[in-house]
Amino acid sequence: MKADTRLVTLLATGLLIYLFSGCVVSPRPVVVRPAPPAPRVEVIPRKPSPRHVWVPGEHRWRKSHYVWVPGHYRRVR
């Protein structure tokens, strides 16, 4: 009788460990990027047409550093 109680306790403990093991979640890595450099001064060229707007340049993060993407005109719809 004592062996049966131990077996039931052991099986119940094993079942609880198995069920609660799915609740363990490893934390996601935190990626911290440095602040982008100051924006560059751009000389804005003449508009191609009145239907175009200037989109200023910006620094974009590429793999491990910032890359300057120059400004351009975009046609308004």
PyMOL Python script that loads the backbone (N, CA, C, O; Angstrom):
from pymol import cmd

cmd.read_pdbstr("""\
ATOM      1  N   MET A   1       0.818  -1.191   0.000  1.00  0.00           N
ATOM      2  CA  MET A   1       0.000   0.000   0.000  1.00  0.00           C
ATOM      3  C   MET A   1       0.861   1.253   0.000  1.00  0.00           C
ATOM      4  O   MET A   1       0.572   2.222  -0.702  1.00  0.00           O
ATOM      5  N   LYS A   2       1.944   1.218   0.814  1.00  0.00           N
ATOM      6  CA  LYS A   2       2.836   2.369   0.873  1.00  0.00           C
ATOM      7  C   LYS A   2       3.544   2.579  -0.472  1.00  0.00           C
ATOM      8  O   LYS A   2       3.787   3.716  -0.878  1.00  0.00           O
ATOM      9  N   ALA A   3       3.872   1.482  -1.159  1.00  0.00           N
ATOM     10  CA  ALA A   3       4.528   1.575  -2.464  1.00  0.00           C
ATOM     11  C   ALA A   3       3.585   2.181  -3.492  1.00  0.00           C
ATOM     12  O   ALA A   3       4.021   2.942  -4.357  1.00  0.00           O
ATOM     13  N   ASP A   4       2.298   1.854  -3.411  1.00  0.00           N
ATOM     14  CA  ASP A   4       1.317   2.420  -4.340  1.00  0.00           C
ATOM     15  C   ASP A   4       1.190   3.930  -4.148  1.00  0.00           C
ATOM     16  O   ASP A   4       1.091   4.673  -5.124  1.00  0.00           O
ATOM     17  N   THR A   5       1.193   4.382  -2.903  1.00  0.00           N
ATOM     18  CA  THR A   5       1.096   5.812  -2.615  1.00  0.00           C
ATOM     19  C   THR A   5       2.321   6.547  -3.142  1.00  0.00           C
ATOM     20  O   THR A   5       2.211   7.635  -3.708  1.00  0.00           O
ATOM     21  N   ARG A   6       3.490   5.942  -2.951  1.00  0.00           N
ATOM     22  CA  ARG A   6       4.725   6.564  -3.468  1.00  0.00           C
ATOM     23  C   ARG A   6       4.700   6.636  -4.992  1.00  0.00           C
ATOM     24  O   ARG A   6       5.104   7.641  -5.576  1.00  0.00           O
ATOM     25  N   LEU A   7       4.227   5.574  -5.634  1.00  0.00           N
ATOM     26  CA  LEU A   7       4.167   5.550  -7.095  1.00  0.00           C
ATOM     27  C   LEU A   7       3.208   6.619  -7.613  1.00  0.00           C
ATOM     28  O   LEU A   7       3.525   7.323  -8.572  1.00  0.00           O
ATOM     29  N   VAL A   8       2.053   6.741  -6.993  1.00  0.00           N
ATOM     30  CA  VAL A   8       1.080   7.759  -7.405  1.00  0.00           C
ATOM     31  C   VAL A   8       1.660   9.151  -7.188  1.00  0.00           C
ATOM     32  O   VAL A   8       1.507  10.021  -8.046  1.00  0.00           O
ATOM     33  N   THR A   9       2.323   9.375  -6.058  1.00  0.00           N
ATOM     34  CA  THR A   9       2.945  10.672  -5.780  1.00  0.00           C
ATOM     35  C   THR A   9       4.031  10.971  -6.802  1.00  0.00           C
ATOM     36  O   THR A   9       4.127  12.090  -7.305  1.00  0.00           O
ATOM     37  N   LEU A  10       4.844   9.976  -7.106  1.00  0.00           N
ATOM     38  CA  LEU A  10       5.920  10.159  -8.086  1.00  0.00           C
ATOM     39  C   LEU A  10       5.348  10.472  -9.468  1.00  0.00           C
ATOM     40  O   LEU A  10       5.837  11.370 -10.153  1.00  0.00           O
ATOM     41  N   LEU A  11       4.326   9.742  -9.876  1.00  0.00           N
ATOM     42  CA  LEU A  11       3.715   9.991 -11.187  1.00  0.00           C
ATOM     43  C   LEU A  11       3.033  11.360 -11.238  1.00  0.00           C
ATOM     44  O   LEU A  11       3.122  12.059 -12.247  1.00  0.00           O
ATOM     45  N   ALA A  12       2.360  11.740 -10.165  1.00  0.00           N
ATOM     46  CA  ALA A  12       1.710  13.054 -10.124  1.00  0.00           C
ATOM     47  C   ALA A  12       2.742  14.173 -10.175  1.00  0.00           C
ATOM     48  O   ALA A  12       2.546  15.176 -10.861  1.00  0.00           O
ATOM     49  N   THR A  13       3.845  13.995  -9.444  1.00  0.00           N
ATOM     50  CA  THR A  13       4.915  14.998  -9.468  1.00  0.00           C
ATOM     51  C   THR A  13       5.522  15.096 -10.864  1.00  0.00           C
ATOM     52  O   THR A  13       5.759  16.197 -11.361  1.00  0.00           O
ATOM     53  N   GLY A  14       5.772  13.969 -11.487  1.00  0.00           N
ATOM     54  CA  GLY A  14       6.317  13.966 -12.847  1.00  0.00           C
ATOM     55  C   GLY A  14       5.379  14.629 -13.834  1.00  0.00           C
ATOM     56  O   GLY A  14       5.814  15.366 -14.719  1.00  0.00           O
ATOM     57  N   LEU A  15       4.078  14.363 -13.677  1.00  0.00           N
ATOM     58  CA  LEU A  15       3.093  14.978 -14.561  1.00  0.00           C
ATOM     59  C   LEU A  15       3.052  16.489 -14.376  1.00  0.00           C
ATOM     60  O   LEU A  15       2.983  17.231 -15.356  1.00  0.00           O
ATOM     61  N   LEU A  16       3.093  16.949 -13.139  1.00  0.00           N
ATOM     62  CA  LEU A  16       3.092  18.393 -12.882  1.00  0.00           C
ATOM     63  C   LEU A  16       4.349  19.058 -13.439  1.00  0.00           C
ATOM     64  O   LEU A  16       4.275  20.137 -14.026  1.00  0.00           O
ATOM     65  N   ILE A  17       5.488  18.423 -13.258  1.00  0.00           N
ATOM     66  CA  ILE A  17       6.735  18.983 -13.807  1.00  0.00           C
ATOM     67  C   ILE A  17       6.632  19.068 -15.328  1.00  0.00           C
ATOM     68  O   ILE A  17       7.029  20.069 -15.925  1.00  0.00           O
ATOM     69  N   TYR A  18       6.106  18.031 -15.945  1.00  0.00           N
ATOM     70  CA  TYR A  18       5.956  18.028 -17.397  1.00  0.00           C
ATOM     71  C   TYR A  18       5.000  19.132 -17.864  1.00  0.00           C
ATOM     72  O   TYR A  18       5.281  19.834 -18.835  1.00  0.00           O
ATOM     73  N   LEU A  19       3.874  19.277 -17.168  1.00  0.00           N
ATOM     74  CA  LEU A  19       2.888  20.282 -17.568  1.00  0.00           C
ATOM     75  C   LEU A  19       3.401  21.705 -17.391  1.00  0.00           C
ATOM     76  O   LEU A  19       3.159  22.560 -18.243  1.00  0.00           O
ATOM     77  N   PHE A  20       4.104  21.966 -16.295  1.00  0.00           N
ATOM     78  CA  PHE A  20       4.577  23.321 -16.029  1.00  0.00           C
ATOM     79  C   PHE A  20       5.897  23.649 -16.725  1.00  0.00           C
ATOM     80  O   PHE A  20       6.317  24.807 -16.721  1.00  0.00           O
ATOM     81  N   SER A  21       6.551  22.670 -17.314  1.00  0.00           N
ATOM     82  CA  SER A  21       7.812  22.970 -17.998  1.00  0.00           C
ATOM     83  C   SER A  21       7.579  23.802 -19.252  1.00  0.00           C
ATOM     84  O   SER A  21       8.498  24.482 -19.710  1.00  0.00           O
ATOM     85  N   GLY A  22       6.384  23.769 -19.817  1.00  0.00           N
ATOM     86  CA  GLY A  22       6.070  24.591 -20.985  1.00  0.00           C
ATOM     87  C   GLY A  22       5.906  26.058 -20.646  1.00  0.00           C
ATOM     88  O   GLY A  22       5.879  26.899 -21.544  1.00  0.00           O
ATOM     89  N   CYS A  23       5.796  26.379 -19.372  1.00  0.00           N
ATOM     90  CA  CYS A  23       5.614  27.765 -18.947  1.00  0.00           C
ATOM     91  C   CYS A  23       6.933  28.522 -18.859  1.00  0.00           C
ATOM     92  O   CYS A  23       6.938  29.744 -18.712  1.00  0.00           O
ATOM     93  N   VAL A  24       8.037  27.814 -18.945  1.00  0.00           N
ATOM     94  CA  VAL A  24       9.344  28.456 -18.833  1.00  0.00           C
ATOM     95  C   VAL A  24       9.675  29.101 -20.172  1.00  0.00           C
ATOM     96  O   VAL A  24       9.710  28.431 -21.204  1.00  0.00           O
ATOM     97  N   VAL A  25       9.913  30.386 -20.143  1.00  0.00           N
ATOM     98  CA  VAL A  25      10.216  31.128 -21.367  1.00  0.00           C
ATOM     99  C   VAL A  25      11.535  31.848 -21.161  1.00  0.00           C
ATOM    100  O   VAL A  25      11.726  32.554 -20.171  1.00  0.00           O
ATOM    101  N   SER A  26      12.440  31.661 -22.105  1.00  0.00           N
ATOM    102  CA  SER A  26      13.711  32.379 -22.000  1.00  0.00           C
ATOM    103  C   SER A  26      13.507  33.808 -22.493  1.00  0.00           C
ATOM    104  O   SER A  26      12.760  34.027 -23.446  1.00  0.00           O
ATOM    105  N   PRO A  27      14.154  34.775 -21.864  1.00  0.00           N
ATOM    106  CA  PRO A  27      13.976  36.171 -22.276  1.00  0.00           C
ATOM    107  C   PRO A  27      14.560  36.419 -23.664  1.00  0.00           C
ATOM    108  O   PRO A  27      15.547  35.800 -24.060  1.00  0.00           O
ATOM    109  N   ARG A  28      13.933  37.332 -24.389  1.00  0.00           N
ATOM    110  CA  ARG A  28      14.428  37.692 -25.716  1.00  0.00           C
ATOM    111  C   ARG A  28      15.639  38.600 -25.567  1.00  0.00           C
ATOM    112  O   ARG A  28      15.701  39.400 -24.633  1.00  0.00           O
ATOM    113  N   PRO A  29      16.595  38.486 -26.470  1.00  0.00           N
ATOM    114  CA  PRO A  29      17.758  39.373 -26.376  1.00  0.00           C
ATOM    115  C   PRO A  29      17.362  40.822 -26.658  1.00  0.00           C
ATOM    116  O   PRO A  29      16.491  41.089 -27.486  1.00  0.00           O
ATOM    117  N   VAL A  30      17.995  41.724 -25.979  1.00  0.00           N
ATOM    118  CA  VAL A  30      17.730  43.148 -26.150  1.00  0.00           C
ATOM    119  C   VAL A  30      18.819  43.727 -27.043  1.00  0.00           C
ATOM    120  O   VAL A  30      20.005  43.621 -26.733  1.00  0.00           O
ATOM    121  N   VAL A  31      18.414  44.336 -28.147  1.00  0.00           N
ATOM    122  CA  VAL A  31      19.359  44.944 -29.079  1.00  0.00           C
ATOM    123  C   VAL A  31      19.273  46.454 -28.898  1.00  0.00           C
ATOM    124  O   VAL A  31      18.212  47.052 -29.074  1.00  0.00           O
ATOM    125  N   VAL A  32      20.387  47.054 -28.549  1.00  0.00           N
ATOM    126  CA  VAL A  32      20.430  48.501 -28.344  1.00  0.00           C
ATOM    127  C   VAL A  32      21.307  49.095 -29.433  1.00  0.00           C
ATOM    128  O   VAL A  32      22.493  48.782 -29.538  1.00  0.00           O
ATOM    129  N   ARG A  33      20.708  49.950 -30.233  1.00  0.00           N
ATOM    130  CA  ARG A  33      21.470  50.626 -31.286  1.00  0.00           C
ATOM    131  C   ARG A  33      21.910  51.990 -30.777  1.00  0.00           C
ATOM    132  O   ARG A  33      21.203  52.624 -29.994  1.00  0.00           O
ATOM    133  N   PRO A  34      23.077  52.441 -31.223  1.00  0.00           N
ATOM    134  CA  PRO A  34      23.475  53.805 -30.856  1.00  0.00           C
ATOM    135  C   PRO A  34      22.581  54.814 -31.571  1.00  0.00           C
ATOM    136  O   PRO A  34      21.959  54.503 -32.586  1.00  0.00           O
ATOM    137  N   ALA A  35      22.528  56.000 -31.036  1.00  0.00           N
ATOM    138  CA  ALA A  35      21.720  57.059 -31.658  1.00  0.00           C
ATOM    139  C   ALA A  35      22.284  57.388 -33.039  1.00  0.00           C
ATOM    140  O   ALA A  35      23.495  57.313 -33.241  1.00  0.00           O
ATOM    141  N   PRO A  36      21.424  57.753 -33.990  1.00  0.00           N
ATOM    142  CA  PRO A  36      21.928  58.095 -35.321  1.00  0.00           C
ATOM    143  C   PRO A  36      22.710  59.400 -35.285  1.00  0.00           C
ATOM    144  O   PRO A  36      22.489  60.242 -34.415  1.00  0.00           O
ATOM    145  N   PRO A  37      23.630  59.563 -36.238  1.00  0.00           N
ATOM    146  CA  PRO A  37      24.355  60.833 -36.322  1.00  0.00           C
ATOM    147  C   PRO A  37      23.395  61.974 -36.661  1.00  0.00           C
ATOM    148  O   PRO A  37      22.242  61.752 -37.031  1.00  0.00           O
ATOM    149  N   ALA A  38      23.890  63.171 -36.529  1.00  0.00           N
ATOM    150  CA  ALA A  38      23.078  64.348 -36.869  1.00  0.00           C
ATOM    151  C   ALA A  38      22.754  64.319 -38.363  1.00  0.00           C
ATOM    152  O   ALA A  38      23.569  63.860 -39.162  1.00  0.00           O
ATOM    153  N   PRO A  39      21.568  64.807 -38.746  1.00  0.00           N
ATOM    154  CA  PRO A  39      21.223  64.829 -40.171  1.00  0.00           C
ATOM    155  C   PRO A  39      22.197  65.710 -40.956  1.00  0.00           C
ATOM    156  O   PRO A  39      22.703  66.710 -40.447  1.00  0.00           O
ATOM    157  N   ARG A  40      22.442  65.323 -42.176  1.00  0.00           N
ATOM    158  CA  ARG A  40      23.329  66.108 -43.036  1.00  0.00           C
ATOM    159  C   ARG A  40      22.555  67.288 -43.621  1.00  0.00           C
ATOM    160  O   ARG A  40      21.332  67.249 -43.757  1.00  0.00           O
ATOM    161  N   VAL A  41      23.295  68.321 -43.958  1.00  0.00           N
ATOM    162  CA  VAL A  41      22.684  69.471 -44.631  1.00  0.00           C
ATOM    163  C   VAL A  41      22.624  69.141 -46.113  1.00  0.00           C
ATOM    164  O   VAL A  41      23.642  68.837 -46.735  1.00  0.00           O
ATOM    165  N   GLU A  42      21.427  69.203 -46.667  1.00  0.00           N
ATOM    166  CA  GLU A  42      21.253  68.875 -48.078  1.00  0.00           C
ATOM    167  C   GLU A  42      20.858  70.117 -48.863  1.00  0.00           C
ATOM    168  O   GLU A  42      20.080  70.947 -48.394  1.00  0.00           O
ATOM    169  N   VAL A  43      21.399  70.228 -50.045  1.00  0.00           N
ATOM    170  CA  VAL A  43      20.978  71.280 -50.968  1.00  0.00           C
ATOM    171  C   VAL A  43      19.817  70.692 -51.758  1.00  0.00           C
ATOM    172  O   VAL A  43      19.975  69.713 -52.488  1.00  0.00           O
ATOM    173  N   ILE A  44      18.647  71.307 -51.599  1.00  0.00           N
ATOM    174  CA  ILE A  44      17.451  70.774 -52.252  1.00  0.00           C
ATOM    175  C   ILE A  44      17.402  71.291 -53.683  1.00  0.00           C
ATOM    176  O   ILE A  44      17.335  72.500 -53.904  1.00  0.00           O
ATOM    177  N   PRO A  45      17.436  70.384 -54.657  1.00  0.00           N
ATOM    178  CA  PRO A  45      17.381  70.826 -56.051  1.00  0.00           C
ATOM    179  C   PRO A  45      15.990  71.342 -56.418  1.00  0.00           C
ATOM    180  O   PRO A  45      15.027  71.193 -55.667  1.00  0.00           O
ATOM    181  N   ARG A  46      15.924  71.944 -57.584  1.00  0.00           N
ATOM    182  CA  ARG A  46      14.655  72.494 -58.064  1.00  0.00           C
ATOM    183  C   ARG A  46      13.632  71.378 -58.264  1.00  0.00           C
ATOM    184  O   ARG A  46      13.983  70.251 -58.611  1.00  0.00           O
ATOM    185  N   LYS A  47      12.361  71.712 -58.040  1.00  0.00           N
ATOM    186  CA  LYS A  47      11.296  70.723 -58.204  1.00  0.00           C
ATOM    187  C   LYS A  47      11.175  70.302 -59.659  1.00  0.00           C
ATOM    188  O   LYS A  47      11.225  71.146 -60.553  1.00  0.00           O
ATOM    189  N   PRO A  48      11.017  69.006 -59.909  1.00  0.00           N
ATOM    190  CA  PRO A  48      10.788  68.562 -61.286  1.00  0.00           C
ATOM    191  C   PRO A  48       9.431  69.037 -61.807  1.00  0.00           C
ATOM    192  O   PRO A  48       9.281  69.317 -62.996  1.00  0.00           O
ATOM    193  N   SER A  49       8.443  69.126 -60.911  1.00  0.00           N
ATOM    194  CA  SER A  49       7.113  69.619 -61.287  1.00  0.00           C
ATOM    195  C   SER A  49       6.397  70.032 -60.008  1.00  0.00           C
ATOM    196  O   SER A  49       6.843  69.683 -58.915  1.00  0.00           O
ATOM    197  N   PRO A  50       5.301  70.765 -60.123  1.00  0.00           N
ATOM    198  CA  PRO A  50       4.554  71.158 -58.924  1.00  0.00           C
ATOM    199  C   PRO A  50       3.952  69.968 -58.169  1.00  0.00           C
ATOM    200  O   PRO A  50       3.577  70.097 -57.004  1.00  0.00           O
ATOM    201  N   ARG A  51       3.861  68.830 -58.819  1.00  0.00           N
ATOM    202  CA  ARG A  51       3.259  67.649 -58.187  1.00  0.00           C
ATOM    203  C   ARG A  51       4.272  66.812 -57.409  1.00  0.00           C
ATOM    204  O   ARG A  51       3.944  65.715 -56.957  1.00  0.00           O
ATOM    205  N   HIS A  52       5.478  67.305 -57.249  1.00  0.00           N
ATOM    206  CA  HIS A  52       6.507  66.575 -56.501  1.00  0.00           C
ATOM    207  C   HIS A  52       6.733  67.230 -55.139  1.00  0.00           C
ATOM    208  O   HIS A  52       6.624  68.448 -54.998  1.00  0.00           O
ATOM    209  N   VAL A  53       7.052  66.400 -54.136  1.00  0.00           N
ATOM    210  CA  VAL A  53       7.401  66.898 -52.801  1.00  0.00           C
ATOM    211  C   VAL A  53       8.768  66.350 -52.422  1.00  0.00           C
ATOM    212  O   VAL A  53       9.168  65.267 -52.850  1.00  0.00           O
ATOM    213  N   TRP A  54       9.468  67.122 -51.614  1.00  0.00           N
ATOM    214  CA  TRP A  54      10.805  66.733 -51.176  1.00  0.00           C
ATOM    215  C   TRP A  54      10.709  65.790 -49.979  1.00  0.00           C
ATOM    216  O   TRP A  54      10.028  66.091 -48.998  1.00  0.00           O
ATOM    217  N   VAL A  55      11.382  64.665 -50.063  1.00  0.00           N
ATOM    218  CA  VAL A  55      11.495  63.718 -48.952  1.00  0.00           C
ATOM    219  C   VAL A  55      12.921  63.857 -48.433  1.00  0.00           C
ATOM    220  O   VAL A  55      13.863  63.493 -49.137  1.00  0.00           O
ATOM    221  N   PRO A  56      13.103  64.377 -47.215  1.00  0.00           N
ATOM    222  CA  PRO A  56      14.463  64.614 -46.728  1.00  0.00           C
ATOM    223  C   PRO A  56      15.240  63.318 -46.516  1.00  0.00           C
ATOM    224  O   PRO A  56      14.666  62.250 -46.301  1.00  0.00           O
ATOM    225  N   GLY A  57      16.552  63.447 -46.583  1.00  0.00           N
ATOM    226  CA  GLY A  57      17.416  62.295 -46.350  1.00  0.00           C
ATOM    227  C   GLY A  57      17.395  61.872 -44.893  1.00  0.00           C
ATOM    228  O   GLY A  57      16.957  62.621 -44.021  1.00  0.00           O
ATOM    229  N   GLU A  58      17.875  60.660 -44.642  1.00  0.00           N
ATOM    230  CA  GLU A  58      17.880  60.142 -43.276  1.00  0.00           C
ATOM    231  C   GLU A  58      18.966  59.087 -43.114  1.00  0.00           C
ATOM    232  O   GLU A  58      19.461  58.519 -44.088  1.00  0.00           O
ATOM    233  N   HIS A  59      19.315  58.847 -41.878  1.00  0.00           N
ATOM    234  CA  HIS A  59      20.227  57.751 -41.570  1.00  0.00           C
ATOM    235  C   HIS A  59      19.397  56.495 -41.331  1.00  0.00           C
ATOM    236  O   HIS A  59      18.436  56.522 -40.563  1.00  0.00           O
ATOM    237  N   ARG A  60      19.764  55.399 -41.984  1.00  0.00           N
ATOM    238  CA  ARG A  60      19.070  54.119 -41.789  1.00  0.00           C
ATOM    239  C   ARG A  60      20.059  53.100 -41.242  1.00  0.00           C
ATOM    240  O   ARG A  60      21.232  53.098 -41.613  1.00  0.00           O
ATOM    241  N   TRP A  61      19.582  52.245 -40.367  1.00  0.00           N
ATOM    242  CA  TRP A  61      20.419  51.220 -39.749  1.00  0.00           C
ATOM    243  C   TRP A  61      20.583  50.057 -40.718  1.00  0.00           C
ATOM    244  O   TRP A  61      19.596  49.472 -41.163  1.00  0.00           O
ATOM    245  N   ARG A  62      21.825  49.723 -41.043  1.00  0.00           N
ATOM    246  CA  ARG A  62      22.136  48.595 -41.923  1.00  0.00           C
ATOM    247  C   ARG A  62      23.113  47.675 -41.203  1.00  0.00           C
ATOM    248  O   ARG A  62      24.274  48.034 -41.001  1.00  0.00           O
ATOM    249  N   LYS A  63      22.659  46.521 -40.824  1.00  0.00           N
ATOM    250  CA  LYS A  63      23.451  45.489 -40.150  1.00  0.00           C
ATOM    251  C   LYS A  63      24.089  45.974 -38.857  1.00  0.00           C
ATOM    252  O   LYS A  63      23.624  45.610 -37.777  1.00  0.00           O
ATOM    253  N   SER A  64      25.139  46.784 -38.934  1.00  0.00           N
ATOM    254  CA  SER A  64      25.847  47.171 -37.703  1.00  0.00           C
ATOM    255  C   SER A  64      26.188  48.656 -37.636  1.00  0.00           C
ATOM    256  O   SER A  64      26.894  49.084 -36.723  1.00  0.00           O
ATOM    257  N   HIS A  65      25.698  49.446 -38.586  1.00  0.00           N
ATOM    258  CA  HIS A  65      26.013  50.877 -38.573  1.00  0.00           C
ATOM    259  C   HIS A  65      24.945  51.650 -39.359  1.00  0.00           C
ATOM    260  O   HIS A  65      24.115  51.067 -40.057  1.00  0.00           O
ATOM    261  N   TYR A  66      24.996  52.971 -39.222  1.00  0.00           N
ATOM    262  CA  TYR A  66      24.050  53.828 -39.941  1.00  0.00           C
ATOM    263  C   TYR A  66      24.604  54.182 -41.312  1.00  0.00           C
ATOM    264  O   TYR A  66      25.806  54.385 -41.485  1.00  0.00           O
ATOM    265  N   VAL A  67      23.704  54.252 -42.277  1.00  0.00           N
ATOM    266  CA  VAL A  67      24.053  54.629 -43.650  1.00  0.00           C
ATOM    267  C   VAL A  67      23.166  55.804 -44.031  1.00  0.00           C
ATOM    268  O   VAL A  67      21.962  55.788 -43.772  1.00  0.00           O
ATOM    269  N   TRP A  68      23.758  56.827 -44.648  1.00  0.00           N
ATOM    270  CA  TRP A  68      22.990  57.993 -45.076  1.00  0.00           C
ATOM    271  C   TRP A  68      22.266  57.675 -46.377  1.00  0.00           C
ATOM    272  O   TRP A  68      22.877  57.232 -47.349  1.00  0.00           O
ATOM    273  N   VAL A  69      20.958  57.907 -46.383  1.00  0.00           N
ATOM    274  CA  VAL A  69      20.144  57.763 -47.589  1.00  0.00           C
ATOM    275  C   VAL A  69      19.750  59.177 -47.988  1.00  0.00           C
ATOM    276  O   VAL A  69      19.011  59.834 -47.255  1.00  0.00           O
ATOM    277  N   PRO A  70      20.232  59.666 -49.145  1.00  0.00           N
ATOM    278  CA  PRO A  70      19.975  61.057 -49.521  1.00  0.00           C
ATOM    279  C   PRO A  70      18.494  61.319 -49.798  1.00  0.00           C
ATOM    280  O   PRO A  70      17.723  60.412 -50.112  1.00  0.00           O
ATOM    281  N   GLY A  71      18.133  62.594 -49.670  1.00  0.00           N
ATOM    282  CA  GLY A  71      16.767  63.016 -49.943  1.00  0.00           C
ATOM    283  C   GLY A  71      16.457  62.932 -51.430  1.00  0.00           C
ATOM    284  O   GLY A  71      17.355  62.853 -52.268  1.00  0.00           O
ATOM    285  N   HIS A  72      15.173  62.951 -51.735  1.00  0.00           N
ATOM    286  CA  HIS A  72      14.753  62.850 -53.129  1.00  0.00           C
ATOM    287  C   HIS A  72      13.347  63.432 -53.274  1.00  0.00           C
ATOM    288  O   HIS A  72      12.634  63.637 -52.292  1.00  0.00           O
ATOM    289  N   TYR A  73      12.977  63.686 -54.506  1.00  0.00           N
ATOM    290  CA  TYR A  73      11.620  64.142 -54.790  1.00  0.00           C
ATOM    291  C   TYR A  73      10.734  62.936 -55.053  1.00  0.00           C
ATOM    292  O   TYR A  73      11.148  61.963 -55.682  1.00  0.00           O
ATOM    293  N   ARG A  74       9.508  63.024 -54.558  1.00  0.00           N
ATOM    294  CA  ARG A  74       8.530  61.965 -54.793  1.00  0.00           C
ATOM    295  C   ARG A  74       7.263  62.613 -55.337  1.00  0.00           C
ATOM    296  O   ARG A  74       6.819  63.655 -54.856  1.00  0.00           O
ATOM    297  N   ARG A  75       6.703  61.978 -56.339  1.00  0.00           N
ATOM    298  CA  ARG A  75       5.496  62.519 -56.964  1.00  0.00           C
ATOM    299  C   ARG A  75       4.282  62.257 -56.075  1.00  0.00           C
ATOM    300  O   ARG A  75       4.094  61.148 -55.574  1.00  0.00           O
ATOM    301  N   VAL A  76       3.467  63.286 -55.888  1.00  0.00           N
ATOM    302  CA  VAL A  76       2.253  63.172 -55.086  1.00  0.00           C
ATOM    303  C   VAL A  76       1.162  62.576 -55.949  1.00  0.00           C
ATOM    304  O   VAL A  76       1.023  62.930 -57.120  1.00  0.00           O
ATOM    305  N   ARG A  77       0.401  61.689 -55.383  1.00  0.00           N
ATOM    306  CA  ARG A  77      -0.693  61.058 -56.151  1.00  0.00           C
ATOM    307  C   ARG A  77      -1.949  61.872 -56.091  1.00  0.00           C
ATOM    308  O   ARG A  77      -2.961  61.490 -56.679  1.00  0.00           O
TER     309      ARG A  77
END
""", "prot")
cmd.dss("prot")
cmd.show_as("cartoon", "prot")
cmd.util.cbc("prot")
cmd.orient("prot")
